[in-house]
Protein backbone atom coordinates (compact mmCIF):
# COMPACT_ATOMS: atom_id res chain seq x y z
CA UNK A 1 0.00 0.00 0.00
CA UNK A 2 2.65 2.54 0.99
CA UNK A 3 2.10 6.07 2.22
CA UNK A 4 2.17 9.50 0.61
CA UNK A 5 4.42 12.32 1.74
CA UNK A 6 1.28 14.30 2.60
CA UNK A 7 0.00 11.57 4.91
CA UNK A 8 3.43 11.09 6.49
CA UNK A 9 3.74 14.79 7.32
CA UNK A 10 0.20 14.85 8.71
CA UNK A 11 0.99 11.88 10.94
CA UNK A 12 4.19 13.50 12.18
CA UNK A 13 2.28 16.66 13.10
CA UNK A 14 -0.49 14.70 14.83
CA UNK A 15 1.92 12.63 16.90
CA UNK A 16 4.03 15.64 17.88
CA UNK A 17 0.94 17.57 18.99
CA UNK A 18 -0.21 14.55 20.99
CA UNK A 19 3.15 13.94 22.64
CA UNK A 20 3.90 17.53 23.69
CA UNK A 21 1.24 20.09 24.72
CA UNK A 22 3.71 22.90 23.98
CA UNK A 23 3.62 22.13 20.24
CA UNK A 24 1.42 24.52 18.24
CA UNK A 25 0.69 24.92 14.53
CA UNK A 26 -0.04 28.34 13.07
CA UNK A 27 -0.32 29.82 9.59
CA UNK A 28 -2.71 30.77 6.83
CA UNK A 29 -5.64 28.34 6.44
CA UNK A 30 -4.04 25.62 8.57
CA UNK A 31 -7.15 25.20 10.75
CA UNK A 32 -10.61 25.66 9.21
CA UNK A 33 -9.44 24.80 5.68
CA UNK A 34 -7.23 21.86 6.81
CA UNK A 35 -4.20 23.50 5.22
CA UNK A 36 -3.80 24.74 1.64
CA UNK A 37 -2.22 21.36 0.75
CA UNK A 38 -4.19 19.38 3.38
CA UNK A 39 -1.10 18.67 5.47
CA UNK A 40 -2.98 19.70 8.61
CA UNK A 41 -6.20 17.86 7.73
CA UNK A 42 -8.20 16.88 10.82
CA UNK A 43 -5.90 18.57 13.32
CA UNK A 44 -8.26 21.41 14.25
CA UNK A 45 -11.02 18.96 15.15
CA UNK A 46 -8.62 16.90 17.24
CA UNK A 47 -6.63 19.61 19.02
CA UNK A 48 -8.81 22.73 18.92
CA UNK A 49 -8.34 26.40 18.09
CA UNK A 50 -5.83 27.06 20.86
CA UNK A 51 -3.25 24.80 19.19
CA UNK A 52 -4.17 24.88 15.47
CA UNK A 53 -4.30 28.58 14.74
CA UNK A 54 -5.48 30.33 11.59
CA UNK A 55 -3.60 33.60 11.11
CA UNK A 56 -4.15 36.71 9.01
CA UNK A 57 -2.30 36.95 5.69
CA UNK A 58 0.77 38.60 7.18
CA UNK A 59 3.84 36.39 7.14
CA UNK A 60 6.01 38.85 9.08
CA UNK A 61 3.31 39.01 11.75
CA UNK A 62 2.67 35.32 12.36
CA UNK A 63 6.35 34.38 11.97
CA UNK A 64 7.11 36.95 14.67
CA UNK A 65 4.30 35.53 16.79
CA UNK A 66 5.88 32.10 16.40
CA UNK A 67 9.31 33.38 17.42
CA UNK A 68 7.81 35.06 20.49
CA UNK A 69 6.04 31.83 21.46
CA UNK A 70 9.33 29.94 21.10
CA UNK A 71 11.02 32.46 23.42
CA UNK A 72 8.31 31.68 25.98
CA UNK A 73 8.95 27.94 25.90
CA UNK A 74 6.41 26.79 23.33
CA UNK A 75 7.37 24.75 20.24
CA UNK A 76 5.57 26.49 17.38
CA UNK A 77 5.37 25.15 13.85
CA UNK A 78 4.94 28.06 11.44
CA UNK A 79 3.52 26.99 8.09
CA UNK A 80 3.98 29.18 5.02
CA UNK A 81 1.51 28.56 2.23
CA UNK A 82 4.62 28.51 0.06
CA UNK A 83 8.19 29.22 1.09
CA UNK A 84 8.18 32.04 -1.47
CA UNK A 85 6.06 33.93 1.07
CA UNK A 86 8.68 33.36 3.77
CA UNK A 87 10.60 36.21 2.15
CA UNK A 88 8.04 38.51 3.78
CA UNK A 89 9.19 37.13 7.14
CA UNK A 90 12.92 36.90 6.45
CA UNK A 91 13.88 39.30 9.26
CA UNK A 92 12.10 37.15 11.85
CA UNK A 93 13.74 33.97 10.53
CA UNK A 94 17.26 35.24 9.91
CA UNK A 95 17.68 37.98 12.53
CA UNK A 96 15.44 36.84 15.39
CA UNK A 97 15.17 33.03 15.29
CA UNK A 98 18.61 32.20 13.93
CA UNK A 99 20.73 34.57 16.01
CA UNK A 100 19.09 34.65 19.45
CA UNK A 101 20.93 31.66 20.94
CA UNK A 102 24.29 33.16 19.94
CA UNK A 103 23.51 36.73 20.93
CA UNK A 104 22.17 35.65 24.34
CA UNK A 105 25.27 33.62 25.08
CA UNK A 106 23.23 30.42 25.06
CA UNK A 107 20.76 31.70 27.66
CA UNK A 108 17.80 31.88 25.27
CA UNK A 109 16.80 29.39 22.62
CA UNK A 110 14.25 29.43 19.83
CA UNK A 111 12.73 25.97 19.27
CA UNK A 112 10.67 26.72 16.15
CA UNK A 113 9.99 25.04 12.81
CA UNK A 114 9.32 27.09 9.68
CA UNK A 115 7.86 24.76 7.06
CA UNK A 116 6.02 24.71 3.74
CA UNK A 117 6.36 23.80 0.06
CA UNK A 118 9.62 24.89 -1.58
CA UNK A 119 10.58 24.99 -5.26
CA UNK A 120 8.65 24.69 -8.49
CA UNK A 121 5.15 23.40 -9.03
CA UNK A 122 3.33 23.31 -12.37
CA UNK A 123 3.25 26.69 -14.12
CA UNK A 124 3.35 28.75 -10.94
CA UNK A 125 5.64 31.27 -12.66
CA UNK A 126 8.76 32.98 -11.38
CA UNK A 127 7.52 34.55 -8.13
CA UNK A 128 6.08 31.27 -6.80
CA UNK A 129 8.64 28.73 -8.03
CA UNK A 130 11.85 29.41 -6.15
CA UNK A 131 14.06 26.95 -4.26
CA UNK A 132 15.37 28.47 -1.04
CA UNK A 133 17.65 25.71 0.21
CA UNK A 134 20.86 27.64 -0.39
CA UNK A 135 19.35 30.89 0.95
CA UNK A 136 18.53 29.45 4.36
CA UNK A 137 21.53 27.10 4.54
CA UNK A 138 23.75 30.19 4.24
CA UNK A 139 22.62 31.42 7.68
CA UNK A 140 24.49 30.32 10.85
CA UNK A 141 22.00 29.30 13.53
CA UNK A 142 19.47 27.65 11.23
CA UNK A 143 19.14 23.95 10.58
CA UNK A 144 17.77 23.27 7.09
CA UNK A 145 16.02 20.04 6.10
CA UNK A 146 14.78 19.12 2.61
CA UNK A 147 13.41 15.55 2.49
CA UNK A 148 12.40 13.36 -0.44
CA UNK A 149 10.39 10.28 0.60
CA UNK A 150 7.55 9.69 3.04
CA UNK A 151 9.57 7.93 5.75
CA UNK A 152 12.25 10.61 5.93
CA UNK A 153 9.65 13.40 5.78
CA UNK A 154 7.93 11.87 8.81
CA UNK A 155 11.08 11.08 10.75
CA UNK A 156 12.80 14.39 10.08
CA UNK A 157 9.73 16.52 10.80
CA UNK A 158 9.36 14.83 14.19
CA UNK A 159 13.06 15.49 14.83
CA UNK A 160 12.70 19.12 13.75
CA UNK A 161 9.75 19.75 16.08
CA UNK A 162 11.63 18.36 19.07
CA UNK A 163 14.91 20.12 18.21
CA UNK A 164 15.95 22.99 20.51
CA UNK A 165 17.15 25.11 17.56
CA UNK A 166 15.25 26.88 14.77
CA UNK A 167 14.67 24.58 11.78
CA UNK A 168 13.62 25.47 8.23
CA UNK A 169 11.80 22.44 6.82
CA UNK A 170 11.55 22.58 3.04
CA UNK A 171 8.92 20.30 1.55
CA UNK A 172 8.12 20.01 -2.16
CA UNK A 173 4.63 20.47 -3.54
CA UNK A 174 5.21 18.00 -6.39
CA UNK A 175 6.11 15.26 -3.90
CA UNK A 176 3.10 15.64 -1.56
CA UNK A 177 0.96 13.17 -3.49
CA UNK A 178 3.69 10.66 -4.29
CA UNK A 179 3.24 7.25 -2.73
CA UNK A 180 6.25 5.50 -1.22
CA UNK A 181 6.19 1.79 -0.45
CA UNK A 182 7.99 2.04 2.85
CA UNK A 183 7.41 1.83 6.58
CA UNK A 184 7.55 4.93 8.75
CA UNK A 185 10.44 4.90 11.23
CA UNK A 186 9.66 4.13 14.85
CA UNK A 187 11.97 6.92 16.02
CA UNK A 188 12.73 10.43 14.74
CA UNK A 189 15.58 10.47 12.24
CA UNK A 190 18.85 12.19 13.07
CA UNK A 191 19.20 15.68 11.63
CA UNK A 192 22.45 16.12 9.70
CA UNK A 193 22.75 12.55 8.40
CA UNK A 194 22.52 11.66 4.72
CA UNK A 195 21.46 8.30 3.28
CA UNK A 196 23.16 6.15 0.64
CA UNK A 197 20.06 5.17 -1.34
CA UNK A 198 21.87 3.06 -3.92
CA UNK A 199 25.38 1.62 -3.95
CA UNK A 200 27.49 1.64 -7.11
CA UNK A 201 31.02 2.06 -8.34
CA UNK A 202 30.93 4.22 -11.48
CA UNK A 203 29.79 7.69 -10.35
CA UNK A 204 28.54 9.39 -7.19
CA UNK A 205 25.25 11.25 -7.65
CA UNK A 206 24.23 13.54 -4.78
CA UNK A 207 20.85 15.21 -4.44
CA UNK A 208 17.88 15.99 -2.19
CA UNK A 209 14.13 16.56 -2.44
CA UNK A 210 12.72 16.66 -6.00
CA UNK A 211 16.21 16.17 -7.46
CA UNK A 212 16.05 12.54 -6.34
CA UNK A 213 12.86 12.08 -8.36
CA UNK A 214 14.79 12.97 -11.51
CA UNK A 215 17.59 10.60 -10.53
CA UNK A 216 15.13 7.74 -9.98
CA UNK A 217 13.71 8.36 -13.44
CA UNK A 218 17.22 8.38 -14.91
CA UNK A 219 18.32 5.10 -13.30
CA UNK A 220 16.77 2.71 -15.86
CA UNK A 221 18.55 4.57 -18.69
CA UNK A 222 21.86 4.48 -16.81
CA UNK A 223 21.51 0.77 -16.09
CA UNK A 224 20.88 0.09 -19.79
CA UNK A 225 24.25 1.72 -20.45
CA UNK A 226 25.85 -0.53 -17.80
CA UNK A 227 26.47 2.47 -15.53
CA UNK A 228 26.19 1.71 -11.80
CA UNK A 229 25.80 4.99 -9.88
CA UNK A 230 26.00 5.48 -6.13
CA UNK A 231 23.11 7.72 -5.09
CA UNK A 232 23.31 9.80 -1.90
CA UNK A 233 20.29 11.59 -0.46
CA UNK A 234 21.41 14.60 1.60
CA UNK A 235 18.14 14.95 3.55
CA UNK A 236 19.69 17.82 5.56
CA UNK A 237 21.29 20.83 3.88
CA UNK A 238 22.67 22.34 7.08
CA UNK A 239 24.47 20.75 8.81
CA UNK A 240 25.86 19.14 5.65
CA UNK A 241 26.93 15.50 5.93
CA UNK A 242 29.96 15.56 3.63
CA UNK A 243 31.75 12.43 4.89
CA UNK A 244 29.64 9.84 3.01
CA UNK A 245 30.14 11.86 -0.19
CA UNK A 246 33.93 11.89 0.26
CA UNK A 247 33.92 8.17 1.02
CA UNK A 248 31.85 7.46 -2.09
CA UNK A 249 34.11 9.54 -4.34
CA UNK A 250 37.12 7.62 -3.10
CA UNK A 251 35.43 4.62 -4.71
CA UNK A 252 33.77 6.08 -7.82
CA UNK A 253 36.20 8.97 -8.60
CA UNK A 254 33.38 10.98 -10.20
CA UNK A 255 30.70 13.36 -8.93
CA UNK A 256 27.37 14.68 -10.20
CA UNK A 257 25.20 16.92 -7.98
CA UNK A 258 21.52 17.46 -8.79
CA UNK A 259 19.35 20.22 -7.32
CA UNK A 260 16.43 22.37 -8.37
CA UNK A 261 18.00 25.61 -7.17
CA UNK A 262 19.90 28.06 -9.33
CA UNK A 263 23.58 27.27 -9.97
CA UNK A 264 25.14 30.46 -8.53
CA UNK A 265 25.98 30.17 -4.79
CA UNK A 266 24.03 26.91 -4.65
CA UNK A 267 24.05 23.77 -2.49
CA UNK A 268 25.85 22.03 -5.35
CA UNK A 269 28.50 24.78 -5.32
CA UNK A 270 29.16 24.12 -1.63
CA UNK A 271 29.32 20.34 -2.08
CA UNK A 272 31.72 20.59 -5.02
CA UNK A 273 33.93 23.06 -3.15
CA UNK A 274 34.20 20.79 -0.12
CA UNK A 275 34.92 17.80 -2.36
CA UNK A 276 37.71 19.72 -4.11
CA UNK A 277 39.15 20.72 -0.74
CA UNK A 278 39.03 17.23 0.75
CA UNK A 279 39.14 14.72 -2.13
CA UNK A 280 40.67 16.43 -5.16
CA UNK A 281 43.23 13.68 -5.74
CA UNK A 282 40.48 11.06 -6.00
CA UNK A 283 38.65 12.78 -8.86
CA UNK A 284 39.18 11.45 -12.38
CA UNK A 285 36.89 14.07 -13.96
CA UNK A 286 35.67 17.56 -13.06
CA UNK A 287 32.47 17.49 -10.94
CA UNK A 288 29.28 18.33 -12.84
CA UNK A 289 26.05 19.80 -11.49
CA UNK A 290 22.49 19.65 -12.80
CA UNK A 291 20.47 22.67 -11.67
CA UNK A 292 17.71 24.94 -12.86
CA UNK A 293 18.76 27.40 -15.52
CA UNK A 294 20.02 30.71 -14.13
CA UNK A 295 16.81 32.60 -14.97
CA UNK A 296 13.49 33.32 -13.25
CA UNK A 297 11.35 30.26 -13.94
CA UNK A 298 9.15 30.81 -17.02
CA UNK A 299 5.38 30.36 -16.91
CA UNK A 300 5.07 28.78 -20.37
CA UNK A 301 5.03 25.00 -19.90
CA UNK A 302 7.54 24.22 -22.65
CA UNK A 303 10.01 26.80 -21.32
CA UNK A 304 9.46 25.69 -17.72
CA UNK A 305 10.44 22.12 -18.63
CA UNK A 306 13.56 23.36 -20.39
CA UNK A 307 14.58 25.45 -17.38
CA UNK A 308 14.21 22.75 -14.72
CA UNK A 309 16.38 19.68 -14.04
CA UNK A 310 15.20 16.44 -15.63
CA UNK A 311 16.11 12.78 -15.96
CA UNK A 312 17.57 13.45 -19.41
CA UNK A 313 19.86 16.13 -17.99
CA UNK A 314 20.99 13.73 -15.26
CA UNK A 315 21.87 11.07 -17.85
CA UNK A 316 23.85 13.57 -19.91
CA UNK A 317 25.73 14.79 -16.83
CA UNK A 318 26.68 11.24 -15.85
CA UNK A 319 27.84 10.48 -19.36
CA UNK A 320 29.97 13.63 -19.38
CA UNK A 321 31.98 12.60 -16.29
CA UNK A 322 32.51 9.07 -17.61
CA UNK A 323 34.06 10.06 -20.97
N, C-alpha and C positions, 0 to 999 in steps of 0.2 A: 504493500500500500504506500509506504513512504509518508513524508510530511513536507508541506510547503514552507518556504522561508517565512511567509506571513503567519502561518500557524505557529511556527517555532518561536517567533518573536512575541506573539500574543501569549504563548504559554510562559515564556520567560518573565514577561511583565506580570502576569497573574501570580506566578509563584513568588516573585520578589515582593509584591504587594502583600501577599498572604504571610510571608515569613517575617516581614519587618514593618511595623506600623508607621515608621518614619519615612517610608518610601511613598512618594507622591508622583502623579503624572499631570503635567499641565501643558497646554498649547491650544492652538486653534482647532476647534471641532473634534477634540479628542474624546469628549464626553457624550453629548446628546447624539452626535452623528456617528459615533463609534470610530472616529479617526478618518481622515480623508482617504487613507488606503486600507482602512479596516484593521489596522494593527491593534487598536485598543477595543475591538468589538467585545461587548459584554461586560467590560470592566466597570462602567458607571453603575450598572444594575447591581453588581456584586459588591462594590466598595464604596459607592455613594459619592455625593458631590464634594465632600470635604477632602477627598483624595484623588478624584479624577476631575480635573478642573478645566472647564472651557475658559479661554482667555479672549480679550479683545484682539483685533488684528493689529498688534503692535509688538513686533519681535523684540525691540530694545526693552520695552516695558516688562514683558513676561520673562525674558531671559534674566533681567535684573531682579525680578521677583524670585526666580529660582536661585540665583546666587545668594540673595539675602536669606532665603530659607536654608540653604546649605550652611551659611555662617551660623545659623541658629541651631544646627544639629540635625536638621532633616536631610533626607536623601532624595532630592527632586530629580525627576526625569523631564527634561524640557524637550518637547517634540516640535520641530519645525516642519511645516507642511512640505517644504523642500529646503534642502540646505542652501539653495540660492538665497533664500530669505534670511539665512543666518548672517548675511553681510550687514543687515540692518542692526544686528545685535553684536557686531564684532568687538566693540569696546568692552562689553560685559564679559565676553568669552576670553579675549586676549589680555585685557588689562585688569579685570577684576578676578575672574575665576582662576586664570593660569598663574598669576603672580602673587596671590595673597599668601600662600604658604611660605614663599621665599621672603617676601617683604615683612612678614610678621615674625621672622626668625623661627618658623616652625610652630608658632603658638596658635595659629589659626588655619584650619584646613577648609577645603571647599569640595565636599563629596557630591558632585553633580554630574549628570549625564546629559549631553546635548546630542539628540539623535534625530534622524530623518533621512529621506531619500537623497542620494548624492549622484551626480552624473547625468547622463543623457537619458531621455525617454524616447518616445516616438514623435518626432516633429514638434518638440516643445520650444524650438528656436533658441537663439543664443543666450537670452537672459535667464532661461530656466533649464539649461543643459550643461552646467559647469561641474567639473570634478574638483573638489576642494581638499583632497588628501594632502597634497604638498603644501597648501596654504597653512593648514592647521598643524601639520607635522613640523613646520618650521619653528613653532613657538615652544620655548622651554616652559615646562610646567603642565603641558597638556599631554595626555595619552590619547592616541588616535588609533581607532580600530576600524577595519573595513573588510567584513567577512564575505564569504561566497556562499557556502551551503547552509542547509537548515540546521544541522547539528552545531556547527561553529557559531552561527548566528545566535542560537539559544544559549550555548555555553559561554560565549563571550559577552553577551548582553547581561547575563546574570553576574558575571565577574565585574563588569563595568559598574553595575548598580551598587555592588558591595565594596567597590574600591574607594579608598579614602581621598583620592585625587580626582580632579576634573577630567572627564573622558569625553571625547568627541567620537560618536559612534555613527559611522557612515554606511548606511544601507544603500541598496540600489533598487530603484523602482522596477526595473526590468527583471529582477530576480524574485520579487515578492511572490509571484504565482508559480514559480518553478518547483516541481516536486522532486525531492531527493529520497532515494530508497536507503535510508539510514536511520539508526537509532539515536535518540537524543542522549547526550552524556548524562551520567548520574551526578556529576559534580561540575561546578563552573570550570571553564577552561582557563589556563594560565595566560594572562596578558603578556605580550612580548615574546611569544613562541610561535614560530612558523611550523608548517607541516610539509613533509615530503609526500606529495600525493601520488607520485609515480616514480619508480626508480629506473634509471637508464644510464647509458655510458657515452652517448654521442654528443649531447648538448644539454646544458642546464637552461631551463626556461623558468623564469621567476615572474610571478604576477600576484594579483589579489582581486577580489570582487568580480566585476563583469569581465575583466581580462581573462579569468580562468575559463569562462564560458567559451570564449573564442579559441582558447587552447584546446579545450575538450573537443570542439568541432574540428580542429586541425589535426588531431591525433590520428584518425583513420588514414588521412592522406600521408602523414609522415610514416606511419607503419608500412604503407604500401611501397614506400621508397626505402624500406629497411633502415629507417632512422629511429633509434630508440632514445627519446629524450627523458631527462629527469626533470620532473615538474615540481616546483616549490611554491606553496601557497603562503604568502607572507602573513595573512590574517591581521597582524598589527603593523601599522606604519611607524608608530613611535611608542615605545622603544622598538628599534629595528633589529631583528634577529639575523645578523649577518653571518654568523658562524656556519650554519648549515649550507649557505650559499658558497662560502669559501671552500668548505669540505667537498661539495659537489663539483666545483670547478677544478679542484685538484684531480678529479677523476675524469671529467668530460673535456676539460680544457677549452670550453666554449660557452658563451653566455648570450642569451636573448632575454630581454625584460619587456613585459607587456603591461601597459596601463592605459586607461582611458583619458588621463590628464594630458595637458599640453606638454611638449617636450622640454621647454625652457624652464630651468629650476624645478625639475620634476622629481618624483620618487625614483624613477629610473636613473636620473642623473646622479642622485645620491648613492644608489646601489652600485652603479658602474664606477663611481669615484672610489668608494671603499674597496671594491674588488681590485682596482688598479693599484691602490695603496698597499693592499695586503696579499694579493695573489697574482701580481703582474707576470711573474716568471712562469706561471702555470698556463697562461693563455696562449693558444695557438692561432687565434684570430681576434681582431678587434671586436669588443662587445657591440651588439646591435640592439636597439630598442624599437618597439612598436607602440606608437602613441597616437592620439588624435592629431590631426593637422594643426599647425600653429595659427589658427584662425577662429573667430567666433563661429560656433556651430551653425551651419545654414538651416533654414526651415525646409527648403525643398527636399523631398525625400531622396531623390537621386544624389544630390550634393551631400546630404547628411550621411548617407552610406559611404560615400567616398572619403569623407572627413574622419570617420571613426575607425578604430581598429577592427580587424576582421580575421576570420580563420585563414583566408587567402594571404593576408599580410603576414600572419604568423609563419605560414609555410615558407613564404619567400625569405623572411628573415632567417629562418633556420637554415635554409639552403645556402644563404649568403655566407654564413659562418663556417659552413662545411666544405666550401670550395677549396 
